[in-house]
Amino acid sequence: FDFPSALFQKKVWHVGRTMPDASLLEKAINQIRNSKKPLIVSGGGTIYSGATEVLKEFVNRTGIPVTETFAGKGSLKYDNPKNLGAAGVTGTPGAIEMAKETDLVIGIGTRYSDFTTISKSAFQHPNVKFININITEFDSFKHGALPLVGDAKAILEIINTKLGDFKVTDDYRKKVEQFNTSWDDYVSEMYAEKNIIPAFQGEVIGAINTFSDADDIMICAAGSLPGDLHKLWRTRNPKGFHLEYGYSCMGYEIAGGLGAKMARPESEVYVLVGDGSYLMMAQEIVTSVQEKQKLTIVLLNNDGYASIGGLSASLGSEGFGTYYRYRSEETNQLDGGLLPIDYAANAASMGAYVIKTTNVTELKAALEKAKTIDHTTLIYIEVDRKKGIPGFAWWEVAVAEISEKEAVNESFKTYQENKKNQKHYL
């Protein structure tokens, strides 16, 4: 088959910024004016639309607070006093509390995933309303919302102009700013160098975040890291936090980091990956070496699947099969000694420069060293899987209704109680 030569010629496509129906836009503006405790849920669409500066101007003028989804993290800089931080199941106490109280949710470019809505229990005001700004009709109509189908940046610009002198009350603004400040203090506590062996995951995140430049890129995908990063990572630019968490894509990290480096070669790319995810798809280290696309990979070894093990234990179960252990000849269970997996040797065999560390002081020195290496570098550190960052919200994970384990029975009672808070948002 012959392809026409025109198919291979460079062409620039001009994508217009679509606008919603004018009458719906007016209704949305009136709803904002009449609201007492409005709250923005900023999703990935805010960043994709290039609307972050408009959002900053809008919230600085009105005082409306912002919570961020995984994809929307970086919509505002972490130190903006209107930024309540992470939304949903992996959210901050301030974001969770203000979501309960809000009478008007303004969703910008969000799909309202199960995590974002805390399994349909986040928004507890009896008369809560929704305005959804989204380029897709499907997401615009969710939760019985007033739908503004169109481009986030263009719509925000018009709302900002037409809203007039609307501002939230001083009491509301002060409460938001107090949550912002108290959470930043908490993050500083998590980041503080404890220098314990095995390391604490919070201090590892803190060391990388503090060392990295504002234009560098953090990549992650699965396990306990996404939730911790969602809460703790101090974002300084909209494109610096790249986290594939649509379906907890184990193995995405190194391949995703390679793509980010190819897209923005001038930035350092830091790939954070646990040992479980690393074993899923580590081979793209070879591709990064082959293509001379340097990554800095920080591999956190917690001897298996810490996240799912922790979730299992929190529901009264015992984390079956979530440690990398031998099968015991005595018990025929996976409770033998730990498997002797040498991740450092594995990475070195694929061409990576490897630095083994035992604590955060050594990790910081390794980050300095990695910056001088001209090809993919892997920094190895062991972390304590049982010393994690606490969660502050429920997540609906089904629990066995009948069990011989009392812990499971108690967990089922808690499950039933939490389900009473779920709403249809019709």
Secondary structure, 3 states (H helix, E strand, C coil): CCCCHHHHCCCCCCCCCCCCCHHHHHHHHHHHHHCCCEEEEECHHHHHCCCHHHHHHHHHHHCCCEEECCCCCCCCCCCCCCEEEECHHHCCHHHHHHHHHCCEEEEECCCCCCCCCCCCCCCCCCCCEEEEEECCHHHHCHHHCEEEECCHHHHHHHHHHHCCCCCCCHHHHHHHHHHHHHHHHHHHHHHCCCCCCCECHHHHHHHHHHHCCCCCEEEECCCCHHHHHHHHCCCCCCCCEEECCCCCCCCHHHHHHHHHHHHCCCCCEEEEEEHHHHHHCCCHHHHHHHCCCCCEEEEEECCECHHHHHHHHHCCCCCCCCECECCCCCCCCCCCCECCCCHHHHHHHCCCEEEECCCHHHHHHHHHHHCCCCCCEEEEEEECCCCCCCCCCCCCCCCCCCCCCHHHHHHHHHHHHHHCCCCCCC
